[in-house]
């Protein structure tokens, strides 16, 4: 079916269907992305803009294709049905441009509060539609000229708003959107002149060429609308990627925090026994010989019973701090049990390590606790064992554990051992056996 001859200069039969199909395609893509759209008000506004433009094109389909096909003839321009369809066409186009601005303001400002003022523009769109429909005496050609009056400044504003984004926010998607808006603004500026010349019905060679250009306007609109629509989708995907990257970063941080919580003792901030079983901190151990030390805090239970667990916790932290101060960066300290610590010292011998630890324990400041402000000294039994390779590490820990219990038993029977809360009597450091 051929469209009426008097309308061919405005819209070809295939052109209007292609433009409607392009708008429907964009709306379908936006609906497929609704999961992301719901969290981004700017994209939701643009989706509504494309919906409004689709309604406008549908009004033309009804005016120039469906109505003539149903009644067998074309209605006059002044017919109430035609004027109603023209009003819907103008109103939908005006609303579409308002939503373009609304989405742009939302994206550029980073908040929806800046777009509240655009609500009153809907009233302006209705007034524009009524006035342009009533004033147009030459049908659709004149209405396009009316549209260019609002399309050019709106599209120019959107293009400028995106191109003026700070460098940190400028992306391929925002640049593509700016180009899309700018090209549409130029196209509508050309439409203002071309359709103005078409309204005059001039028959000069130049006017005939312009008439040919006007007849294909639907294809130009389709091409640039698809370009702009896909640029908007690129911008949405960039936003989604940033959100995904942020979520990944937070997930990595949470994972690191959970891993640290699983591998570190929260009281003493030392590695725990699970960390040892996972091989954390044992890289240097696997490469060389060394020594292991099992340390037991002898007076922890007495301090807990006499001064409370808070004082015992302070004593444990003080013991860990003393050990940590004697270690090199690649030496490792683990909280092995309730009152036991494991020290792994690569490239060292037990005799040297033992002397250094005993000296550090003797120099350690006492913990002050309780209402009587007791001074509680560290009382620690140490057991050591050397290993020649990482394969011997477990066996060395067992030997150090036995040596530590032997030392603990000796200290219990040693009458020179100080009472809890009193400074020790100066003695020579017992040799480990």
Helices and strands as residue ranges (DSSP letters): G 5-7, H 13-32, H 34-37, H 41-61, I 62-66, H 67-71, H 80-109, G 113-118, H 119-135, H 140-163, G 167-169, H 172-199, H 205-215, H 217-263, E 271-272, H 273-277, H 283-287, E 290-297, H 300-307, H 309-326, E 332-335, E 340-346, H 350-363, E 367-369, E 374-376, E 380-387, G 390-392, H 393-413
